[in-house]
Amino acid sequence: MAFFTHERHRHYYFDSGAGSPVLLLHGLGNSGRAWMPQVNALLSLGHRVIVPDLLGHGASSQAPEGITAHTQALQMLALLDHLGLACTHLIGLSLGGMVALEMACLAPQAVQKLVVAGSFFSMSTAHRQATLDEWVCGLQRTDGCLKRFESTWPALVGAGFAASARGQRLYQAWHAQAAQLSAASQIHWCTGMKQFDIGQGLALVQAPTLVLAASGDLISPLSEAEEITRRIANARQLTLAGDGHVFNISHAQAFNQAISEFLQEQPDHA
């Protein structure tokens, strides 16, 4: 099945492979297709790969008013129950990382290993609150989702990748994806993100955790990765050289190597 309905909300998800499961959660304004470079890499390692579209994205239903990373995490935990999975490896980027952190706090036993990339531990600062308000204002304009995508594209993938042939091909595909987004859903997400502040809860995370950052990420600074790492008992940070916020795309080889090595590590029983 490609769809899962919970509390009247319909999620699309891609599910392939038969090994140890890995759940991949994408960022704001994107979809599960953002994980294309990782799906093949994880399948080649023998994993079962599950890639949902978050509410208000891709082929899933619209995001309701009041949507937060917390409520989306509850939906993703329900998806695991639907699939009969007691636990999974969990990888989230940006907004997907926020949802992943909520999941790891809500149900520590459900997360075997956790990877958080280019994400945040709090959106409560005055600067971030103002940024989200600016996004809402932009989204309320005609073709707001498309205009926001166009203006943020270089910061999303980095200037070098954006100018490359592969970057230009991806721009066309993601441009069409942005044109199909619901502005109301994106506004609901921005409003819900203003409530995100999981700093104190990170002590509840039990899973071995890899916190990934890109040195030139203009959207999620290194200080966020450092703070998440500091607050999770069994966490370590790895910073990849390069720019771009969606660096699983622009630096796919280094990203894949990092997550592959981490997922293949055996527990230390010494």
C-alpha positions in Angstrom: 0.0 0.0 0.0 1.1 3.6 -0.7 -1.3 5.4 1.6 -2.0 5.4 5.3 -4.9 7.3 6.9 -4.9 8.3 10.5 -7.3 10.7 12.2 -8.7 11.7 8.8 -5.3 12.6 7.4 -4.0 10.7 4.4 -0.2 10.1 4.1 1.5 8.9 1.0 4.6 6.8 1.6 7.1 4.9 -0.5 8.2 1.5 1.0 10.8 -0.7 -0.5 13.2 -3.4 0.6 13.0 -6.0 3.3 15.8 -5.5 5.8 16.2 -3.3 8.9 13.8 -0.4 8.4 14.9 3.2 7.9 12.3 6.0 8.0 13.3 9.2 6.1 11.6 12.5 6.9 12.0 15.5 4.5 12.0 19.3 5.1 9.5 22.1 4.7 8.3 22.7 1.2 9.7 19.5 -0.2 8.6 15.9 -0.4 10.0 12.4 0.0 11.6 12.7 -3.4 14.3 14.8 -1.7 15.7 11.5 -0.4 16.3 10.0 -3.9 20.2 9.8 -3.5 19.8 8.1 -0.1 17.1 5.5 -1.1 19.3 3.5 -3.4 22.3 3.8 -1.1 20.2 2.4 1.8 18.6 -0.3 -0.3 22.1 -1.5 -1.4 23.0 -1.9 2.3 20.0 -4.3 2.7 17.7 -1.9 4.5 13.9 -1.5 4.1 13.4 2.1 3.2 10.2 4.0 4.1 9.8 7.6 2.8 6.5 9.4 3.6 5.4 12.8 2.5 4.6 15.0 5.5 1.2 16.5 5.7 0.8 19.4 3.3 3.5 18.0 1.0 3.8 15.8 -2.1 0.9 13.3 -2.4 -0.2 13.5 1.3 -3.3 15.4 2.3 -3.3 19.1 3.3 -1.7 20.1 6.6 -4.5 21.1 9.1 -4.5 24.3 11.1 -2.6 23.6 14.3 -0.1 21.2 12.7 3.2 21.0 14.6 6.3 18.8 14.6 4.8 17.1 17.7 1.5 16.3 16.0 3.3 15.1 12.9 5.5 12.9 15.0 2.4 11.2 16.5 1.2 10.5 12.9 4.6 9.0 12.0 4.5 6.8 15.1 1.1 5.6 14.0 2.5 4.8 10.6 5.1 2.6 12.2 2.3 0.8 14.1 0.4 0.5 10.8 3.4 -1.2 9.2 3.9 -3.5 12.2 7.3 -2.0 13.1 8.3 -1.9 16.8 11.3 0.3 16.0 13.2 1.8 13.1 16.3 3.8 12.2 15.2 7.4 11.7 16.7 10.1 9.5 15.3 13.6 9.4 16.5 16.8 7.7 15.4 20.3 8.7 11.7 20.1 9.5 12.0 16.4 9.2 14.7 16.5 11.8 12.4 18.4 14.1 9.7 15.7 13.7 12.4 13.0 14.2 13.5 14.5 17.5 9.9 14.7 18.6 9.5 11.0 17.8 12.6 10.0 19.6 11.4 11.9 22.7 7.8 10.6 22.6 8.7 7.0 22.0 12.4 6.4 22.7 12.0 2.6 22.3 10.7 3.1 18.7 14.0 4.6 17.4 16.9 2.3 17.0 19.4 4.9 15.6 18.7 8.5 14.9 20.3 10.9 12.3 19.4 14.6 12.5 20.6 16.8 9.6 20.5 20.5 9.2 17.8 20.9 11.9 17.0 22.9 15.0 16.3 22.4 18.7 14.3 25.5 19.1 12.4 28.1 17.0 11.6 30.3 20.0 14.2 33.0 19.5 13.0 36.4 18.4 15.0 36.1 15.1 13.4 32.8 14.2 9.9 33.9 15.2 10.4 37.0 12.9 11.7 34.8 10.1 8.6 32.5 10.2 6.4 35.6 10.3 8.2 36.8 7.1 7.6 33.5 5.4 3.9 33.6 6.2 3.7 37.1 4.7 5.4 35.9 1.6 3.3 32.8 1.3 0.1 34.9 1.4 1.1 36.7 -1.8 0.0 35.3 -5.2 2.1 32.3 -6.1 3.8 32.6 -2.7 5.1 29.0 -2.5 6.7 29.3 -5.9 8.3 32.7 -5.1 9.6 31.5 -1.8 11.2 28.5 -3.5 12.8 30.7 -6.2 14.3 33.1 -3.7 15.7 30.3 -1.4 17.0 27.9 -4.0 20.7 28.9 -3.8 20.6 28.6 0.0 18.9 25.3 -0.2 21.4 23.5 -2.3 24.4 25.9 -2.3 25.6 28.2 -5.1 27.9 25.7 -6.7 25.4 22.9 -7.0 22.6 25.3 -8.1 24.8 26.3 -11.1 25.7 22.7 -12.1 23.9 20.8 -14.8 22.5 18.4 -12.2 21.4 21.4 -10.1 19.6 23.0 -13.0 17.8 19.7 -13.8 16.7 19.4 -10.2 15.6 23.0 -10.1 13.1 22.4 -12.8 11.6 19.3 -11.0 11.5 21.1 -7.7 10.1 24.3 -9.3 7.1 22.3 -10.5 6.8 20.7 -7.1 6.7 24.1 -5.4 4.1 25.3 -7.8 1.8 22.5 -6.6 2.1 23.3 -2.9 -0.8 24.6 -0.9 0.0 28.0 0.6 -2.5 27.4 3.4 -0.6 24.2 4.3 2.7 25.9 4.3 1.3 28.8 6.4 -0.1 26.3 8.9 3.4 24.6 9.1 5.1 28.0 9.7 2.7 28.9 12.4 3.2 25.5 14.0 6.9 25.7 13.8 6.9 28.8 16.0 5.9 26.5 18.9 8.9 24.1 18.4 11.3 24.1 21.4 12.5 20.6 22.3 15.7 21.6 24.1 14.6 20.2 27.5 13.1 17.1 26.1 16.3 15.9 24.3 17.4 14.2 27.5 14.7 11.6 26.8 16.4 10.5 23.6 17.9 7.0 24.1 19.0 6.1 20.6 22.6 6.5 19.4 22.4 9.7 17.5 24.4 11.3 14.6 24.0 15.0 14.2 25.0 16.1 10.7 25.7 19.7 9.6 27.1 21.4 6.6 29.8 24.0 7.3 28.2 26.5 4.9 24.5 26.0 5.7 23.0 29.4 5.8 19.7 28.3 7.2 20.6 26.0 10.1 23.9 27.2 11.7 26.5 24.9 13.3 25.4 26.2 16.7 22.1 24.3 16.3 23.9 21.0 15.6 26.3 21.6 18.5 23.4 22.3 20.9 21.4 19.2 19.8 24.6 17.1 20.2 25.2 18.5 23.7 21.7 17.8 24.9 21.5 14.1 23.7 23.5 11.7 25.9 24.6 9.3 23.2 25.2 11.7 20.3 28.0 12.9 18.2 28.3 15.5 15.5 29.8 15.4 12.1 30.2 18.5 10.0 30.5 18.1 6.2 32.5 20.6 4.3 30.3 22.6 1.9 27.3 24.8 1.6 23.6 24.2 1.1 20.8 23.4 3.6 19.5 20.3 1.8 23.0 18.9 1.7 21.9 15.4 1.4 21.4 16.5 -2.3 24.3 18.8 -2.9 26.8 16.6 -1.0 25.1 13.2 -1.4 28.2 11.1 -1.5 29.6 12.4 1.8 26.1 12.3 3.3 25.6 8.7 2.2 29.0 7.6 3.5 28.2 9.2 6.9 24.8 7.6 7.4 26.0 4.2 6.0 28.9 4.0 8.4 26.8 5.1 11.3 24.0 2.6 10.6 26.5 -0.3 10.2 28.2 0.4 13.5 27.8 -2.4 16.0 26.9 -1.6 19.6 29.8 -1.2 22.0 29.3 -3.7 24.7 32.7 -3.2 26.3 
